[in-house]
Amino acid sequence: HHHEAAASLSLPDLALAFKNSAIDLCPWLLTGLVVTVVWQDLLGSLLHMSSLSRFLMLDTKGGTGVFTLMKVCVTAALLGLAVPLCSCGAVPLALALSASGHAPAAVVTFLTAAQSA
């Protein structure tokens, strides 16, 4: 029965559902963008040199072993759980982390944890 109901949706109904979902997501995306801008503008120079940044980057001099990767992922998970954003609001912040050169594993772990919070 569920498949029949989904198949019976008309294009205008689908467009309306998409519009309503987009409207629901806008405040969270905007919040994520504001947090990202504040983080980059006010803390940008400090963030790059901060201990948090040090924990989210893989140190190629010290090797990229399993324990280093685990440290990066645990730190990113704790950050994701601590940030009061939904998954949509966390996307801009994750993009900023990625653009700052943080480890891809840290970015993915951050996003996964932010969705769980």
Secondary structure, DSSP 4 states (H G I P E B T S, - for coil): -HHHHHHT--HHHHHHHHHHHHHHHHHHHHHHHHHHHHHHHHHHHHHHHSHHHHHHS--SSS---HHHHHHHHHHHHHHHHHS---HHHHHHHHHHHHHTT--HHHHHHHHHHHHH-
